[in-house]
Amino acid sequence: MPTFPYLKLDHIDKSFTRGTTETEVLKDITLGIEKGEYVSIIGHSGCGKSTLLNLVAGLLPVSAGCVLLENKEVNEPGPDRAVVFQNHSLLPWLTVYANVKIAVDKVFGGTKSRQERHDWIMHNLDLVQMAHAKDKRPAEISGGMKQRVGLARALAMEPKVLLLDEPFGALDALTRAHLQDSVMAIHQKLGNTVLMITHDVDEAVLLSDRIVMMTNGPAARIGEILDVPLQRPRKRLALAGDAIYLKCRQRVLEFLYERHHFVEAA
Amino acid sequence: MNMPVLKTETAVSFPTTPAKVLAIAPRKTPVATRALARAKAVAVNVVPPVVVLAIGLLVWELLCRKAGATLPPPSKVLNDTWELIVDPFFDRGGLDKGLFWHMSASLQRVALGYALASIVGVLLGTLVGQSTWAMRGLDPIFQVLRTVPPLAWLPLSLAAFRNGQPSAIFVIFITAIWPVIINTAVGIRNIPQDYRNVAKVLRLNQLEFFYKIMVPAAAPYIFTGLRIGIGLSWLAIVAAEMLIGGVGIGFFIWDAWNSSHISEIILALIYVGLVGFILDRIVAAAATIVTRGTAAN
């Protein structure tokens, strides 16, 4: 019986051409992700990790290789690979409810009745604890709340893979911790397959089953893949002194700051 | 021993009665102060223009009251045009109608020409904003055509339509369309990549993308164009009507000039100014309502 990973990145190269100069961003990226797995990609800024996420999302075309989802090639964007963008990307003229509704109507317009779709929207807003603000506009809620709504919009598409592009990057530390806990709880409950981009070592160790560490660009590769053998559900406070946690954290830090320390000024 | 008893009694009886007084009292004062503050704010905006207007009228009166003055003073304007002011609705057939009818004929032409310009302008602007090739092909032509003065189009449109009414409407259309096209195109080009990515992930089709993302995202720009457009249309209508004749405020002014009714011209100018101001306010108000929440992110 041939086994294949749920999501497979198969020998992906990516280069950008501008005029006559060609810049190689990613080189020979091969990675398999199992169903229900939470995988983080970590690396210094400019190493191409966001580009990699955009390739999986289909927002950018690959230069070579392919992305396989359930052993089928995907090369254009779709709701089966919902993205939570770094800066939330909510539509400012729509309410919180309408922002989720636009996704639900598009994905389930043909299969769910109006009432079912309403219930589904409210269910997802409840999941991220934002049902109370359903009639507010994005400008009226905080950054963390916007990110929650962005997450609800992505979850509401019932994606096969949830792609998180530095979802907590623009938030303050307390809000970030709170939102990380929410994401962990949702992942625990729904068993989503998640691919997350981050530059935060603690975040990567706390949330992930595996951490993919990228070397510096140009032509960035996967430097090392670290398993995080911590039991779930994970508790932030209990893990602070946990030996496995600290060891994992140490490994990532060593990779980022000793072996592949950032050479250019950011 | 007596003192504490008294105290408790008063303490018990007090809260019920004065509570009512207290509840009403704080409500009263803010209303009064708020009304006063609002009256002040209104006065700040109203008093200066009224004063300037009064001084202007006074100077005008003094300048034009002398014998041999070419223009009538305001008192004579009021006297001459009193009939037109009090009865704007008379209709003695032909072109001898009240100012209301002239105004409404002009407004109808503007409404038609402007509505067409808005629809076509937004669509063409979207095309130019969305497609690089359309921009390369059309933008230089638009940049040249938009500098053609509105009235220069009139002889050509008269030749094409052979009728005054559609020609006037065409002149309004061609006057108002350029700012709508250009602003819409800029608005479309400035749609953040994030919104486009959201649309791609959702697989919105072209039509859904147009009315769910593009139009709302570009609305502030589109309304800037629409507001410039309404001003230009109103500028052009008077000149166009002077040339095509028929019922309309432009022709009314030209007719008054031919009959040397200078006071009537002045009255018409005041009306044209006021209506132009109101049109601008209407589009501005529509913009505030429609683009609510769009600007802030």
Interface residues (C-beta under 8 A of the other chain):
Chain A: A57 G58 L59 E76 P77 G78 P79 R81 A82 V83 F85 N87 S89 L91 P92 W93 L94 I102 A103 K106 V107 R137 P138 A139 M157
Chain B: P192 D194 Y195 N197 V198 K200 V201 L202 R203 L204 E208 K212 I213 P216 A217 A219 T291 R292 G293 T294 A295 A296 N297
